[in-house]
Every structure is written in C-alpha cells, then in structure tokens.
Amino acid sequence: MSTLHSVAPVFSTTNLTRWLEHYRALGFSTRPYGDEYGFASLDGVELHVSVNPDHDPLRTAGCAYLHVDDADALHARWSAVDGGRAVTPVDTPYGLREGAHHDPDNNLLRYGSPSRT
C-alpha cells in the first residue's frame, strides 16, 4: 500500500508571466518551467500552472481549498494584491471561517480556519 504525501493542483492561465507575478505578490515563491508551465509554493503548499491558450475563466478555471490558521489575516494580505478578487471571510455553520481569492484567470483559492465563535 502506498501513502499519499501531498497534492499539487494544476491551474490554467493564458499568461504564465502574469500568473507567476500575481502569486509572487500573494507571498508565494514562484518559478517557471519553460515557457508553458510554472510552480508556486508557500508554507508547504504547492500549486502548478499550465499555459492553456483556450482557457476560459468562466468554464475552465480551477479551485483549491487551503486550511489556514487565520482566514482574516490571510484575507487582509491577499486583498491588498492588485489583479485578483477577494471574498471576505465569514463564519460557516460547520465551524470554519472561510474566505476566497480569485486570481486574474478566475482560478479560485478558497481558504478556511477554525471559527472564533
């Protein structure tokens, strides 16, 4: 039996440089792999991106959920970054405080921390 160790979602973009710069502004360390692929990592979380000239932000955007220690602090940091769209964290009935960030390609990073209430 094999053990899973991590996961790395692969998002789509039409502009690799813009994607890498946006995630760098969010606090990730980023690096390209050639002209059509790249990586972003932060605190042990790794995201991949692939250039897709047919990417449609309304149909082909991806999503990842991040468990964080403070959703409000992350929201404050990420909402200050230009080029994306932030969703303010709210308390959920299932005990999490959740927010979100859409990147310029409409890929969604949802995140949550334990609710304070």
Secondary structure, 3 states (H helix, E strand, C coil): CCCCCCCCCEEEECCHHHHHHHHHHCCCEEEECCCCEEEEEECCEEEEEEECCCCCCCCCCCEEEEECCCHHHHHHHHHCCCCCEEEEEEECCCCEEEEEEECCCCCEEEEEEECCC
